[in-house]
Amino acid sequence: MNILIPNLGSTSLKYQILEMPSETVLAKGRLERVGDYREAIRQIDAGGTRVDAVALKAVHGGPRYRGTFLVDGGVVEALRRFLPAAPVHNAIYLAAIDAFREAMPAVPLVAAFEPEFHATIPEHARLYGVPGQWREEGVVKYGFHGASHQFIGERVAQMLGRQVKLVSCHLGGSSSMCAIDRGRSVDTTMGFSPQSGLESATRHGDLDVFAVLYMMERHQWSPAEAGRQLAQGGGLAGLSDVPGGDLRDVEAAAAQGSRHAELALQVFAYQVRKTIGAFAAAMGGLEAVAFTGGIGENSAPLRRSCCAGLEFLGIRVDPAKNGAPGGDHAVSAEDSRVAVLALATNEELIVARRAFRCLRAT
């Protein structure tokens, strides 16, 4: 079975076609500056390969959809219902579903929802202190980036030869961390929405909700306007005053003397460092830390800053290994009790595996 896995970003479309269950890559590509997903999907170059199914890395479908499902009216309705919680992500996938139905009407669509890997988070780590009605309507921690964290958990176990107590750090334009205790997600930084947790490029991360209410009342902002500002002008962009909040641009601005950019890097590294310690406590120990995503895999200075001061946990980074380019590799020192790794993630592979199981079962 040949499965097309499109990884849809706000302005990009990466894709792979995998033959399953052999997991052979038959085609892959990337389209940039996407403005119209219908047009972008028509530009996917399958190289003559037959496409038997399309598997989407869907984001937020609420409490009923925390797994992998054939796309039907229920899936579409759930994506629409939780659009306010993930406005950018869900809007992209709703557009993609329409586009694929138009371009490939006979091909089944599968939605692999990101919270699936986090279904093992215990109730005491999942619940918020909100009125009961809120929880009944789906206000709990879901967690996202599930495909990436699952892949990193499996890759670390492969590299170390065993399942370990691991903190997975997916750091990029969208960032989250996950406590993985011997293959099982037990906590993560993103909660009810992808807005929460670490600062992302333009999304704010953790924030006292009453600060939002205060600013809305003070300036008479609508919920839509407050959401727009927090989603498009927060995070590293808001801290650094660097438009777009791309870490490479923030690092360049800091190198040129921007105090705001330097502070943004310090805030980001502090949040990662603090979370590593918190997740070590949640798991009752720590054996490995893995960095992935555009920032985690490629920024040696950021990895160094995130690990600085964690020697008391047994984390020591080797400067030479940390600065070595390319490929999955350890960056920890020989005397480090905790393995520190820089890895490439492969969300598409996890989505393909889930979709294949779903299609085979149905």
N, C-alpha and C positions, 0 to 999 in steps of 0.2 A: 504494500500500500504506500503510495506516494503522498506525503502530507506537506502542504505549503504552510509555513509558519511566518506570518508577517508580524514584525515587532514595530508597532506604530508609536512614533513620538509626535510632539506638537508640530514639528516641521520636517520630520524625516520618516522614512519607511525602510527598515532593514528587513530582509527576508531570507529564509532558507527553504529548500525543498529536501526533505529527508525521506528515504525509503525505509519503511518500518516493517518488521522489527530489527532489520540489520543496522539501522541508524546511519546508513550511508548518505553523505551529503551529495545530492544530485545537481543542485544549483544554489547559488547565493548571490546577493547583491544588496545595494543600498541606494536609495534615492534621497536627495537632499532638497531643501527648500520647497517642501510639499505644501501646496496651497489648496489643491483639490484632490481628495483621495480617490475619487472615481478615475480621474486622469492618471494618477500615480499607479493605481492598480492595473490599469491597461498597459502601463509601461513595464510591469514585472516581466523579466526575461526568464522564462522557464527552460530555455535552451531546447525546446522540443519535447521536454519531459511532460508526461501525462500527470495531471493533478487529480487525485482521488478524493481529497478532503482539504479543507482549510481550517487551521486551528488558531484561534485568537487568544492572546494573553490578556483576558478580560480583567478588569480591576475591581469594581464594587457592585455587587448584586444583593447586598444585605444578608440577613441571617439564613435565608433559604438556599442561597447560591454561594457556598464556600467549597465547591468542588469543581468537577468538570462535567459539562452538559452539552448535549446537542442544542444548537440555537433554535429556539421556538418562540412563540409569543410570550411565554412566561419569562424567559431570559431577557427579551427586549424590554418588557414592562419593568422588570427589576432594575435594569440599567437606567431606565428613565426615572424610576422612583428615587434612586439614589444618586441622580445627577447632581443635586445640590451638594452632596458630600464629596464628589470627585468630578467637578465640573469640566475640567480639561480632559481627563482620561476617559470618562464615560461618553462624553460627546464625540471623541475621536472614534471609539469603538462602535457607537451607534451609527456613525457615518460610514464606517468600514463595513458593517453588516449589510447596510443598504447597497453599498458599492459592490460587494462580492456577490450578493444575490442578483444584482443586475448583470455583472460581468460573467458569473459562472453559475447560472440558475440551477443546473443539475448537480452541483457539487455540494455535499453536506458541510455545514459549518459547525464547529465545535468551539465552545467557550471554556477555557481553563482559567478559573478565577484565582487571583493572586492569594487570597486568604487561605487557600486549601492547606498549604504547608503549616499554617499556624493553628489548625484545628486542635492541635495537641496542647495548646496553652491552657494551663489549669484555670478554673473559674476564678480563683482568688487573684489571678493576674489579669483577668479579662474584664472584670466588672468595674464600672465607675460608680461613684457615690452620687447618683442622680435619682430623681423620683422613679418609682417602680414603673409608671406608665412609659417613661422614656426608654427603659430597658425593654419593655414589651414591644416597643416600636422599633427596636433594633439598635439602640444606642449602647454599644459595647465595643470593646477593642477587637478589631478584625486582623490588623496587620497586613502588610503588602510586601511587594518584592519577593513573594513566596517562592517563585521559580528560581530566582537567583540564589536565595539563601539555601534552598534545598540542594541545588547543584554544588554550591560551595561546601556544604556539609558532607556530601558524598565525595567530592574531590579531596578534601582534607583527610578523610578517612582512608582514601586510596593512597595518598602520599605518605601518611604516617603509619599505615598498616593496621589501624584500629579506629573505632569510634571514640571520640574524646569529648570533653567539655570545651566547647568552642564558642567564641564570639565572632560572628560574621559581620563584617563592616562593608556594606554596599554603599560606596560614596561616589556621587556623581552629580549631575544636574538635579537628580532626585536621590535623596540619601536616606538610608535606614540601617539599623543594626538589629541583630537577632541573637539571642542566647539559645544555642543548640546543644542540648545535653544528650550525648550519645545518639545523635541522629534525629532527635525530637525537638521541635521548637517549643520553648517554655516561656519565652517573653520576647517582645520586639518593641521598637520605638514608635513606629506608626500605630495609630490607634483606630478610632472610628473612621478617620479619613486619612488620605495620604498627606494632608497638610501638617499633621502633628509629628512630634519627635524632633529629629535633627533639622537644622536649617538646610533648605535646598537652595538651588540657584536663585529662584524668585519666590519660593514659598516659605512662610514664616517659621515653621516648626512650633515647638511648644510655646504656649502663650496663655496667660490668664484670661479666661473668657470675659471677665468683667472689664478688662481693658478695651475689648471690642465694643461692649455695650456702652462704655463711657464715651468713646470717640464717636460712636453712632449718634448718641443723644446730643453730644456737644456740637456736632457739625450737621445734624439732621441728615446723616447719610442713610441711604436705603441698605437693606441687607446685600443687595447685588453690588452696590458700590463698595461697601466694606470688604466683601469677598473678592472683588476685583483687585483692590489695593493689596490685600494680603497674599493673593495668589500670584500677582504679577509684579509687585514692587517690594516684596518682603525678602526674607532669607539673606543670602550673601549679597544680593543686589541692594537690599535696603540697608544693610550694615555698612557696606563698602562705598556706596554711591557709584558703583561701577554698573552701568546698564547691562542687564542680562545676567549678571552674577556668575559668569563663567569663571571657574577657579583659576584658569590660566591667565585671564585678564586681571583678576583680583591679585594674583601673585605678582604680575607685571607692575600693577599700580603700586603695590607695597614696595617693590624694589625701587620704584621711582620716588619713594618718600611719602606716599599717601598714608596718613595716620589712620584714616577710616578703613582703608583696605587692610592694613596690618592688624587692626583690631578685629576685623571680620575673620581673618585667619585664626587669630587667637581664640575667638569665641567658638568657632567651629571645632578646632582641635580640643578645646576644653570640654565641649559637650561629648565628643567621642571618648575622650580619656575618662571622663566621669562615668559614662555608660559602661565602659569596659569593667570598671570597678563594681558598678551596681550589678551587672550581669554575672560577674564572678561570685558575688554574694548570693544571687538568686539560684545559681547552680551548685553552690557549696564547693567551689573550686574552679580552676581554670588551667587548661592544658594547651590551648592554641588560640591565636587571634589571626584572622584572615582578612586581608584588605582586597576589595575588588571594586568594579565599577570604573568609570573613566578617571576619577580622582584616586581611588584606593589602589588601583593597579598601577597607575602611571606617575603619581606624584611622590617621589622619595622624600622631599622636605615635609610634606603633610604627614606621611607615615611616621617620620621621626618625631614630629611635634605631638602626634596623637599618643605616642608611646612614652614620651618624656615624663619622668616622674613616677612611672609604674614599676620601677625596679623592685619595690616592696612586694609586688605580686609575682616576681620572678621573670619579668619581661625585660629583656636587654636586646637592643637592636645593633647589629654590626654595620657600621657606616659603609664599608666597602660592598657588602652584600646588598644593602638597601639601595645603593646607588647603581647597582648593576642593571642594565636595560633588558627588557623583554623576557617573555616566557614565565611559566609558573616556577617560583623559586622561594626558598626560605630567605628571610632577611634578618633572622635572629642570630645573636652571637652564640658561640659554642657553649658558653656557660649559662645561657638563658634556660630557665626551667620551663618556660612557656615557648612553644614554637610560634614564630611570627612569619606569616606567609603573604606574598603578593601573587594574586591569581587572576586569570581571565575567567569570567563567568560565561555560562552558556544557557541562557533562559530558554532559547528555542528548543534545545534538546529535551529539557524537562517537559515543556508544553507538548512536544511531539509524542513523548512517552505516555503522557496522560491522555492525549487525544486518541492514540492508538488503542489504549485499554478501553476507553469509553466506546469507541466505534466497534471494537470487537465484541463488547458486551451487549451492544444493541443491534 
